[in-house]
Amino acid sequence: MPRRNDLEQKALQFIINTGYEGVLQSELWRKLRASSREGSRIALKLEDKGLIRREKELRDGRWTYRLYPKRLPASIDSIADCPCLLCPDNPRCDPSSAISPRSCERLTEWVLSITKTEFGMMGDS
């Protein structure tokens, strides 16, 4: 039988892989082949450690929890569209100069578009 720390690591990795969609607690325990009691304890531990968040959800007439990762791993995709990467003013761009990230409209629009996308994904779950 796997040790509890091994199951915690597997659970956390699985939850992280679900991204903004999250996973129902019952689905996670089935995936890990753990009892619901053991699974609930692991979820509470991960929540206490600040690694996941649990949100109550009514599913098929029963209350359960959906588990979401608090942080997702960074990827190159997260900055692939950043306008700074191909900006001709990049070598002269500095917070203390006239050409600055603070006043860059392209950068501001990009950040706002990412924020809308991420909050939209979170709201769909």
C-alpha positions in Angstrom: 0.0 0.0 0.0 1.4 3.5 -0.9 2.6 5.7 1.8 0.5 8.8 2.7 3.2 11.2 1.4 3.3 9.4 -1.9 -0.5 9.7 -2.2 -0.3 13.4 -1.3 2.2 14.0 -4.0 0.2 12.0 -6.6 -3.0 13.8 -5.6 -1.3 17.3 -5.8 0.2 16.4 -9.2 -3.2 15.2 -10.5 -5.0 18.3 -9.2 -2.3 20.6 -10.8 -2.8 18.8 -14.1 -6.5 19.6 -14.1 -5.7 23.3 -14.2 -8.5 25.8 -14.0 -11.1 23.0 -14.4 -10.3 21.3 -11.1 -11.4 17.8 -10.2 -14.2 16.5 -8.0 -12.8 15.0 -4.8 -14.5 11.7 -5.5 -12.9 11.4 -9.0 -9.5 12.0 -7.5 -9.9 9.2 -4.9 -11.0 6.8 -7.6 -8.0 7.7 -9.7 -5.7 7.2 -6.7 -7.4 4.0 -5.6 -7.8 5.5 -2.1 -10.7 5.4 0.3 -12.9 8.4 0.6 -11.8 8.9 4.2 -8.1 8.8 3.2 -8.8 11.0 0.3 -10.6 13.6 2.4 -7.7 13.7 4.8 -5.2 14.2 2.0 -7.4 17.1 0.5 -7.6 18.8 3.9 -3.8 18.5 4.4 -3.1 19.9 0.9 -5.5 22.7 1.7 -3.9 23.4 5.1 -0.5 23.6 3.3 -2.0 26.2 1.0 -1.4 24.0 -2.1 -5.0 23.6 -3.2 -8.4 25.2 -2.6 -11.7 23.3 -2.1 -15.0 24.6 -3.3 -18.3 23.0 -2.3 -20.3 21.8 -5.3 -23.7 20.1 -5.7 -23.3 17.1 -8.0 -26.0 14.6 -8.7 -28.0 15.7 -5.7 -25.1 15.3 -3.3 -22.6 17.8 -1.9 -19.0 17.3 -2.7 -15.9 19.3 -3.2 -14.1 20.4 -6.4 -10.3 20.7 -5.9 -8.3 23.4 -7.6 -4.5 24.0 -7.6 -3.6 27.3 -6.0 -0.7 27.7 -8.4 -0.1 26.3 -11.9 3.4 25.7 -13.2 4.7 28.4 -15.5 5.2 27.5 -19.2 6.7 29.3 -22.2 3.2 29.5 -23.5 2.4 32.0 -20.8 4.6 34.6 -22.3 4.8 33.5 -26.0 2.5 36.3 -27.1 4.1 39.0 -25.0 4.7 42.1 -27.2 8.0 42.8 -25.5 9.7 39.8 -27.1 9.5 41.3 -30.6 9.3 45.0 -29.7 11.8 47.2 -31.6 12.0 49.5 -28.5 13.0 46.7 -26.2 16.7 47.7 -25.9 15.7 51.2 -24.8 12.7 50.2 -22.6 13.3 51.0 -18.9 10.9 52.0 -16.1 12.9 55.2 -15.6 13.0 56.3 -19.3 10.5 57.8 -21.7 10.0 54.3 -23.3 8.7 52.4 -20.3 6.6 49.3 -19.5 4.5 51.6 -17.3 3.3 53.6 -20.3 3.3 50.9 -23.0 -0.1 50.5 -24.5 0.7 47.2 -26.2 1.9 45.6 -23.0 -1.1 46.9 -21.1 -3.5 45.5 -23.7 -1.7 42.1 -23.6 -1.8 41.9 -19.8 -5.5 42.8 -19.8 -6.3 40.2 -22.4 -4.5 37.5 -20.4 -6.4 38.6 -17.2 -9.7 38.3 -19.0 -8.8 34.9 -20.4 -7.7 33.5 -17.0 -10.6 34.9 -15.0 -13.0 33.6 -17.8 -11.5 30.1 -17.4 -11.9 30.2 -13.6 -15.4 31.4 -13.8 -16.4 28.6 -16.1 -15.6 25.9 -13.6 
